[in-house]
């Protein structure tokens, strides 16, 4: 697994979380406002910044992000409250460039399953040569009507 750059990244990420706390995350915010003429939502992206801090009581502090967004709202003279707000979290140092956390985790999961399937196939070919036949028989039995 350590020969795969994404798997290695997650091993190192796990070590960081275990020993140091929160990993570096980049947070962006999408804010939707209602268009006065059309009534449709219009999305605006606000600047990304590394903002995840752990307070002494163990809770997470989002105040730097919230103050950045509030400042952006005030300087743009937005006169209405947002209709919807979404936060976008990214790993800034993900192999191949920044990647949103859910997509990065999905990528790792797919690689992990591929590794497991390949390992099982190689192991069975060497140590349990009839495993494929037994699995095929079980699959057929599941679809046959009972006698």
C-alpha positions as CSV (number, residue, x, y, z in Angstrom):
1,X,0.0,0.0,0.0
2,X,2.9,2.4,0.7
3,X,3.9,2.2,-3.0
4,X,0.6,3.9,-3.9
5,X,0.9,7.7,-3.4
6,X,-2.8,8.2,-2.3
7,X,-2.6,5.3,0.2
8,X,0.7,6.6,1.5
9,X,-0.9,10.1,1.9
10,X,-3.7,8.6,4.0
11,X,-1.2,6.6,6.2
12,X,0.7,9.8,6.8
13,X,-2.6,11.7,7.4
14,X,-3.6,9.2,10.0
15,X,-0.3,9.6,11.8
16,X,-0.6,13.4,11.7
17,X,-4.1,13.2,13.2
18,X,-3.0,10.7,15.9
19,X,0.1,12.6,17.0
20,X,-0.5,16.3,16.2
21,X,-4.3,16.9,15.9
22,X,-6.2,18.3,12.9
23,X,-4.5,18.1,9.5
24,X,-4.2,21.1,7.3
25,X,-7.5,21.7,5.6
26,X,-8.4,24.4,3.2
27,X,-12.0,25.7,3.6
28,X,-14.0,27.6,1.1
29,X,-17.6,28.7,1.3
30,X,-20.3,28.8,-1.3
31,X,-23.1,31.2,-0.5
32,X,-26.4,31.4,-2.4
33,X,-28.5,34.5,-2.6
34,X,-31.9,34.9,-4.1
35,X,-31.9,37.0,-7.3
36,X,-34.4,39.8,-6.8
37,X,-35.7,39.7,-10.5
38,X,-35.7,35.9,-11.1
39,X,-36.1,34.5,-7.6
40,X,-33.4,31.9,-8.5
41,X,-30.4,31.0,-6.3
42,X,-27.1,32.6,-7.4
43,X,-24.0,31.1,-5.9
44,X,-20.9,33.1,-4.9
45,X,-17.6,31.5,-3.8
46,X,-15.7,33.1,-1.0
47,X,-11.9,32.9,-0.7
48,X,-10.4,29.7,0.6
49,X,-8.2,29.8,3.7
50,X,-6.7,27.3,6.1
51,X,-8.9,28.0,9.1
52,X,-9.4,24.8,11.2
53,X,-8.1,25.5,14.7
54,X,-8.5,23.4,17.7
55,X,-9.3,25.3,20.9
56,X,-7.9,24.2,24.3
57,X,-11.2,22.5,25.2
58,X,-11.0,20.3,22.1
59,X,-13.7,22.0,20.1
60,X,-13.2,23.5,16.7
61,X,-12.9,27.2,16.1
62,X,-14.4,28.5,12.9
63,X,-14.3,32.2,13.8
64,X,-11.5,33.1,11.4
65,X,-13.5,31.8,8.4
66,X,-16.7,33.4,9.7
67,X,-15.0,36.8,10.1
68,X,-13.5,36.5,6.6
69,X,-16.9,35.8,5.1
70,X,-18.6,38.5,7.2
71,X,-15.9,41.0,6.0
72,X,-16.6,39.9,2.4
73,X,-20.3,40.4,2.8
74,X,-19.9,43.9,4.3
75,X,-17.4,45.1,1.7
76,X,-19.6,43.9,-1.2
77,X,-22.6,45.6,0.3
78,X,-24.8,42.6,0.1
79,X,-28.2,43.8,1.4
80,X,-29.9,40.4,1.9
81,X,-29.1,37.4,4.0
82,X,-27.9,34.2,2.2
83,X,-30.4,31.5,1.3
84,X,-28.0,28.6,1.6
85,X,-24.4,28.2,2.7
86,X,-22.1,25.3,1.9
87,X,-18.6,24.7,3.1
88,X,-16.0,23.0,0.8
89,X,-13.2,21.2,2.6
90,X,-10.0,20.3,0.7
91,X,-6.7,18.6,1.4
92,X,-4.3,21.2,0.1
93,X,-1.3,18.8,-0.1
94,X,-3.2,15.8,-1.7
95,X,-1.1,14.0,-4.4
96,X,-1.7,15.6,-7.7
97,X,-3.0,18.8,-6.2
98,X,-5.7,20.0,-3.8
99,X,-8.8,17.7,-3.7
100,X,-12.1,18.0,-1.8
101,X,-12.2,15.7,1.2
102,X,-15.1,13.4,0.1
103,X,-13.6,12.8,-3.4
104,X,-10.1,12.1,-1.8
105,X,-11.7,9.6,0.6
106,X,-13.6,7.9,-2.3
107,X,-10.3,7.7,-4.3
108,X,-8.6,6.0,-1.4
109,X,-11.5,3.6,-0.7
110,X,-11.5,2.5,-4.4
111,X,-7.7,2.0,-4.3
112,X,-8.0,0.0,-1.1
113,X,-10.7,-2.3,-2.5
114,X,-8.7,-2.9,-5.7
115,X,-5.7,-3.8,-3.6
116,X,-7.8,-6.3,-1.5
117,X,-9.4,-7.9,-4.6
118,X,-6.0,-8.3,-6.3
119,X,-4.4,-9.7,-3.2
120,X,-7.3,-12.2,-2.7
121,X,-7.1,-13.4,-6.3
122,X,-3.3,-13.9,-6.1
123,X,-3.6,-15.7,-2.8
124,X,-6.4,-18.0,-4.0
125,X,-4.5,-18.8,-7.2
126,X,-1.6,-20.0,-5.0
127,X,-3.2,-21.4,-1.9
128,X,-6.9,-22.3,-2.7
129,X,-7.2,-23.1,-6.4
130,X,-10.8,-24.3,-6.1
131,X,-12.0,-21.1,-4.5
132,X,-13.2,-19.7,-7.9
133,X,-15.2,-22.9,-8.6
134,X,-16.8,-22.8,-5.1
135,X,-17.8,-19.1,-5.5
136,X,-19.3,-19.8,-9.0
137,X,-21.2,-22.8,-7.6
138,X,-22.5,-20.7,-4.7
139,X,-23.6,-17.9,-7.2
140,X,-25.4,-20.4,-9.4
141,X,-27.1,-22.0,-6.3
142,X,-28.4,-18.6,-5.2
143,X,-30.2,-18.1,-8.5
144,X,-31.6,-21.6,-9.0
145,X,-35.1,-22.3,-7.8
146,X,-35.3,-24.5,-4.7
147,X,-36.3,-28.1,-5.2
